[in-house]
Amino acid sequence: MKMSSLRTAFVVTIALATASVPLCQAQQQAVPPVQAPAPSVAAPSAPAASGAIAIPAEGRLLNPAGVPRDMSPWSMFQSADVVVKAVMIGLAFASVVTWTILIAKMIELSLARRRLRAALGRIGEARSLAEAQFALGARDGVLPSLLAAAMREARLSAGISSDAGIKERAASSFAEIVRAEARRIRLGMGLLATIGATSPFVGLFGTVWGIMNSFIGISKSQTTNLAVVAPGIAEALLATALGLVAAIPAVIIYNHFARVTKGYLELVGRASGASARLLSRDLDRTHVGGAHSRAAE
C-alpha cells in the first residue's frame, strides 16, 4: 500500500515538473529584456528670474541686465556716488602732495646740509669776523647771515665797553636767525602731519556714506542677494583704502624729515656758536689794542 502511494506521488511530481518548463519559457519570451538607461542630458537651466544676479564661471558679477560687471578699482570709482568720488579725488590729491613734498624736501635738505658743512669748513681757521666773511665770499645762507648779524652788532656797539651786553644782543640776533631758518626748513612738514592724521578719517567718511547708499539701494530693490549688495560695499571700502594709502606714507615721510631736520638744526647751532666765538675774539682784540694804545701814551 505504501509502495503504491509513493509511486503515485513520484508520477505526479514528474508530471508537474514537465508542465512547468514550457510555462517558464513562455514567461521569459513575454518579458522584454531590460536595457541600460541612456545617459541623461542636463536640461538647460531656466533663465534667471527678473532682478536676480547670476555668477558666471569666470567669477565676475552680473548686473540685473545680465552683463558682466567689472570690479576693478577704476570701474568702482566710476560707479561710486558723487560724495564718495569727491572723497577719493581729495585723497588722491593728498597722496600726490605727499610725494611732491618728499621729493622737494629731500633736494632742499640735501643742498642745505652740504652748503652749511662746506661753509663751516671754510671758516674753521678764520681768526676774526672779517676773515670769515672773506673766506665765504658773496654767498647766501644761514652762516653768512649769522656773521653779518655779528658784524652789525659790533659796529652798532662801538664805544661801549660792556662786552657782556654786546654778546647778549648778538646772541638774541643769532636766536632770531636760527628760529627763522628752522621755520623755513620745516615748511611743508605741517601739511604732511595734517594729511597723515586726517586721511583715514576722510576715507572712513566716504566709506560710511557709500554703505548708507548701499543700504538704501538694498531697501529699494527688496533683495538681500550678496551679488547685489557686494558692489556697493566694495565701492565704499575703496575710499578707506585710499585714505590709508594717503596716510601711511605721509606719517612715515614726516617722521623721516623730523629726524633729518633735527640734524640740520644741530649744524645751524654749530654755525651760531662759531659766529659767537669770532665776535668774542674781535671784542677781546679791541680791548687789548685799546689797552696797548693807552699804555703807549
Contacts in CASP RR format, 6 or more apart in sequence:
PFRMAT RR
TARGET T0000
AUTHOR 0000-0000-0000
METHOD contacts of the structure
MODEL  1
MKMSSLRTAFVVTIALATASVPLCQAQQQAVPPVQAPAPSVAAPSAPAAS
GAIAIPAEGRLLNPAGVPRDMSPWSMFQSADVVVKAVMIGLAFASVVTWT
ILIAKMIELSLARRRLRAALGRIGEARSLAEAQFALGARDGVLPSLLAAA
MREARLSAGISSDAGIKERAASSFAEIVRAEARRIRLGMGLLATIGATSP
FVGLFGTVWGIMNSFIGISKSQTTNLAVVAPGIAEALLATALGLVAAIPA
VIIYNHFARVTKGYLELVGRASGASARLLSRDLDRTHVGGAHSRAAE
48 54 0 8 1.000
48 66 0 8 1.000
50 64 0 8 1.000
51 64 0 8 1.000
51 221 0 8 1.000
51 223 0 8 1.000
52 64 0 8 1.000
52 225 0 8 1.000
53 61 0 8 1.000
53 62 0 8 1.000
53 63 0 8 1.000
53 64 0 8 1.000
53 225 0 8 1.000
53 227 0 8 1.000
53 228 0 8 1.000
54 62 0 8 1.000
54 66 0 8 1.000
54 227 0 8 1.000
55 61 0 8 1.000
55 62 0 8 1.000
55 227 0 8 1.000
56 62 0 8 1.000
56 68 0 8 1.000
58 68 0 8 1.000
60 68 0 8 1.000
60 69 0 8 1.000
60 70 0 8 1.000
60 71 0 8 1.000
61 68 0 8 1.000
61 69 0 8 1.000
61 71 0 8 1.000
61 227 0 8 1.000
61 230 0 8 1.000
61 231 0 8 1.000
62 68 0 8 1.000
62 69 0 8 1.000
62 227 0 8 1.000
63 69 0 8 1.000
69 75 0 8 1.000
69 231 0 8 1.000
71 231 0 8 1.000
71 234 0 8 1.000
73 238 0 8 1.000
76 231 0 8 1.000
76 234 0 8 1.000
76 235 0 8 1.000
76 238 0 8 1.000
77 85 0 8 1.000
77 88 0 8 1.000
77 235 0 8 1.000
77 238 0 8 1.000
79 231 0 8 1.000
79 235 0 8 1.000
80 88 0 8 1.000
80 210 0 8 1.000
80 235 0 8 1.000
80 236 0 8 1.000
80 238 0 8 1.000
80 239 0 8 1.000
81 209 0 8 1.000
81 210 0 8 1.000
81 213 0 8 1.000
81 235 0 8 1.000
83 206 0 8 1.000
83 209 0 8 1.000
83 210 0 8 1.000
84 206 0 8 1.000
84 209 0 8 1.000
84 210 0 8 1.000
84 213 0 8 1.000
84 235 0 8 1.000
84 236 0 8 1.000
84 238 0 8 1.000
84 239 0 8 1.000
87 202 0 8 1.000
87 203 0 8 1.000
87 205 0 8 1.000
87 206 0 8 1.000
87 209 0 8 1.000
87 239 0 8 1.000
87 242 0 8 1.000
88 238 0 8 1.000
88 239 0 8 1.000
88 242 0 8 1.000
90 202 0 8 1.000
91 199 0 8 1.000
91 202 0 8 1.000
91 203 0 8 1.000
91 239 0 8 1.000
91 242 0 8 1.000
91 243 0 8 1.000
91 245 0 8 1.000
91 246 0 8 1.000
92 242 0 8 1.000
92 246 0 8 1.000
94 195 0 8 1.000
94 199 0 8 1.000
94 246 0 8 1.000
94 250 0 8 1.000
95 242 0 8 1.000
95 245 0 8 1.000
95 246 0 8 1.000
95 249 0 8 1.000
97 191 0 8 1.000
97 195 0 8 1.000
98 192 0 8 1.000
98 195 0 8 1.000
98 246 0 8 1.000
98 249 0 8 1.000
98 250 0 8 1.000
98 253 0 8 1.000
99 249 0 8 1.000
101 188 0 8 1.000
101 189 0 8 1.000
101 191 0 8 1.000
101 192 0 8 1.000
101 253 0 8 1.000
102 249 0 8 1.000
102 253 0 8 1.000
105 188 0 8 1.000
105 189 0 8 1.000
105 257 0 8 1.000
108 185 0 8 1.000
109 185 0 8 1.000
109 257 0 8 1.000
109 260 0 8 1.000
109 261 0 8 1.000
109 264 0 8 1.000
112 185 0 8 1.000
112 264 0 8 1.000
113 264 0 8 1.000
113 267 0 8 1.000
115 139 0 8 1.000
115 141 0 8 1.000
116 141 0 8 1.000
116 142 0 8 1.000
116 143 0 8 1.000
116 264 0 8 1.000
116 267 0 8 1.000
116 268 0 8 1.000
116 271 0 8 1.000
117 267 0 8 1.000
119 136 0 8 1.000
119 139 0 8 1.000
119 141 0 8 1.000
119 143 0 8 1.000
119 144 0 8 1.000
119 271 0 8 1.000
120 143 0 8 1.000
120 267 0 8 1.000
120 270 0 8 1.000
120 271 0 8 1.000
120 274 0 8 1.000
122 132 0 8 1.000
122 135 0 8 1.000
122 136 0 8 1.000
123 131 0 8 1.000
123 132 0 8 1.000
123 135 0 8 1.000
123 136 0 8 1.000
123 143 0 8 1.000
123 147 0 8 1.000
123 274 0 8 1.000
123 278 0 8 1.000
124 274 0 8 1.000
126 132 0 8 1.000
126 135 0 8 1.000
126 278 0 8 1.000
127 281 0 8 1.000
128 278 0 8 1.000
128 281 0 8 1.000
128 282 0 8 1.000
128 285 0 8 1.000
129 147 0 8 1.000
129 150 0 8 1.000
129 151 0 8 1.000
129 154 0 8 1.000
129 275 0 8 1.000
129 278 0 8 1.000
129 279 0 8 1.000
129 282 0 8 1.000
130 151 0 8 1.000
132 147 0 8 1.000
132 274 0 8 1.000
132 275 0 8 1.000
132 278 0 8 1.000
133 144 0 8 1.000
133 147 0 8 1.000
133 148 0 8 1.000
133 151 0 8 1.000
136 143 0 8 1.000
136 144 0 8 1.000
136 147 0 8 1.000
137 144 0 8 1.000
142 177 0 8 1.000
142 178 0 8 1.000
142 181 0 8 1.000
142 268 0 8 1.000
142 271 0 8 1.000
143 271 0 8 1.000
143 274 0 8 1.000
143 275 0 8 1.000
145 177 0 8 1.000
146 174 0 8 1.000
146 177 0 8 1.000
146 271 0 8 1.000
146 272 0 8 1.000
146 274 0 8 1.000
146 275 0 8 1.000
147 275 0 8 1.000
147 278 0 8 1.000
149 170 0 8 1.000
149 173 0 8 1.000
149 174 0 8 1.000
149 177 0 8 1.000
149 275 0 8 1.000
150 170 0 8 1.000
150 173 0 8 1.000
150 174 0 8 1.000
150 275 0 8 1.000
150 276 0 8 1.000
150 278 0 8 1.000
150 279 0 8 1.000
152 173 0 8 1.000
153 166 0 8 1.000
153 169 0 8 1.000
153 170 0 8 1.000
153 173 0 8 1.000
153 279 0 8 1.000
154 166 0 8 1.000
154 170 0 8 1.000
154 279 0 8 1.000
154 282 0 8 1.000
154 283 0 8 1.000
157 165 0 8 1.000
157 166 0 8 1.000
157 169 0 8 1.000
160 166 0 8 1.000
163 280 0 8 1.000
163 283 0 8 1.000
163 284 0 8 1.000
163 287 0 8 1.000
166 279 0 8 1.000
166 283 0 8 1.000
167 276 0 8 1.000
167 279 0 8 1.000
167 280 0 8 1.000
167 283 0 8 1.000
170 275 0 8 1.000
170 276 0 8 1.000
170 279 0 8 1.000
171 276 0 8 1.000
174 272 0 8 1.000
174 273 0 8 1.000
174 275 0 8 1.000
174 276 0 8 1.000
175 272 0 8 1.000
177 272 0 8 1.000
178 265 0 8 1.000
178 268 0 8 1.000
178 269 0 8 1.000
178 272 0 8 1.000
181 265 0 8 1.000
181 268 0 8 1.000
182 261 0 8 1.000
182 265 0 8 1.000
182 268 0 8 1.000
185 261 0 8 1.000
185 264 0 8 1.000
185 265 0 8 1.000
186 261 0 8 1.000
189 254 0 8 1.000
189 257 0 8 1.000
189 258 0 8 1.000
189 261 0 8 1.000
190 254 0 8 1.000
192 250 0 8 1.000
192 253 0 8 1.000
192 254 0 8 1.000
192 257 0 8 1.000
193 250 0 8 1.000
193 254 0 8 1.000
195 246 0 8 1.000
195 247 0 8 1.000
195 250 0 8 1.000
196 246 0 8 1.000
196 247 0 8 1.000
196 248 0 8 1.000
196 250 0 8 1.000
196 251 0 8 1.000
196 254 0 8 1.000
197 247 0 8 1.000
198 247 0 8 1.000
199 243 0 8 1.000
199 244 0 8 1.000
199 246 0 8 1.000
199 247 0 8 1.000
199 250 0 8 1.000
200 240 0 8 1.000
200 243 0 8 1.000
200 244 0 8 1.000
200 247 0 8 1.000
202 243 0 8 1.000
203 239 0 8 1.000
203 240 0 8 1.000
203 242 0 8 1.000
203 243 0 8 1.000
204 239 0 8 1.000
204 240 0 8 1.000
205 239 0 8 1.000
206 236 0 8 1.000
206 239 0 8 1.000
206 240 0 8 1.000
207 236 0 8 1.000
207 237 0 8 1.000
207 239 0 8 1.000
207 240 0 8 1.000
208 236 0 8 1.000
209 236 0 8 1.000
210 232 0 8 1.000
210 235 0 8 1.000
210 236 0 8 1.000
210 239 0 8 1.000
211 232 0 8 1.000
211 233 0 8 1.000
211 236 0 8 1.000
213 232 0 8 1.000
213 236 0 8 1.000
214 229 0 8 1.000
214 232 0 8 1.000
214 233 0 8 1.000
214 235 0 8 1.000
214 236 0 8 1.000
218 224 0 8 1.000
218 228 0 8 1.000
218 229 0 8 1.000
221 228 0 8 1.000
END
